C-alpha cells in the first residue's frame, strides 16, 4: 500500500537515493547530503508554522511503500518561488524589425531575462523510483500536492507553476546551455546544474546577459530545445496539461525547459474535489468504483492515498479499515476526495492566452 506524507529526517537516505537516480539530475533536488538534510529540516518547520500567506516555506513530501517500509518517491511545494531570491526564467517574446524604406518587416523571436514567476507557488523536486513509473503511484505523488494546497489555500499563491527539465542530447548535454550559458560561465551543463542546486542562484543575475537574446543567433539545436521537455518527463507534462495547467512563455534559464502555469481554482483536482464523511466497511464488501485520491485533513500529519471512490446513497465515502487506519480517520470524520483519472488526458490546451 502506498501513501503520500510529509517527509521526516529519517527519510534522508531515501532522498539521497532518489536525488541520485533522478533522470535527468534535478537542480532543485541535488544529490548533496547537507542540502537534503537542510531541506528536511526546513520542511518540518513549514508544516509546524502558523502561516497566513505564502512566503519562504518549502513543503517536502514522500511516497512511502508500506510493504517495503521506505520512501520510494519525493515531491516538494515551494510556497513562493522567489521568496528569498528572484526566480529567473527566460520569457519568449516577439520583436518586430521593420523598414519602410527597404519594405522589410520581420518578426524576430527573442528570450528576455524575467522574474515574473517569482510570485507563483512552485511544484518541484519530483523523483520516483523507476519500479513505480507507469503506475498510479506517479499520479498520486505528483497530484497529492494539489490535495494539500486545496486544504490550506492561505499558504499558497493563486498561480501554481512547474518547471520541467529541458531537452538533453545523447551525451547528456544541453544544446541550449552550450549555445548560451556556457559562453558566460565556461562550465558544462551538469556542473552548473549541480552548483545551482547547492548554492544561491544569485550568480544568474550577476553573470547572465541582461539584454534580450535573439533566437536566430542561436544554434539550430539550441533553438529546437527551447520549450521542449526532457523525453522522460513527457508523460508528466501530458498529465499536468490535462489537470488544467497551460504552457507559458517562460522557459528555464539553464536548459530552456518549459514552465507551465495554472490558476489553482481552474485545475481539475480543485474543481472536482469534495468532502465526504467516512463510512468504514470491509474491503471485500466495497462496490467497484473508479480510483480516487483521498486525503485526511491534518496539516503536519497529512496523508493521501488511492482508494475506490465508492459513495453510499447518503454521500459517505466507504473506506476499508486499512485505508481508514492509514489516513488516521474514524467513522464519520471528513476526508477530501478527487478522481484520480483526468478527463482531458489526451488534450493539449496550448498556451496561456494571457501570455500571447
Protein Blocks (a to p, Z undefined) as FASTA:
>chain_A
ZZdddddfklmmmmmmmmmmpccddfklccbfklmmmmmmmmmmmmmpccfbdcfbccdd
ddddfklopafbdcdddfblklmbccddddddddddddfklopacddddddddfklmmpc
cdehiacdfklgoiaklmmmmmmmmmmmmmmmmlpcfbdcddddddddfkopafklmmmm
mmmnopafklmmmmmmmmcfklmmmmmcfbdcdfklpcfklmmmgopacfklmmmmmmmm
mnopacdfbdcfklopacddddfklpmklmmgccdddddddfklpccddddddddddfkl
gccddddddddfkopacddfklmmmnopaehiacddddfbdfklmbcebjafklZZ
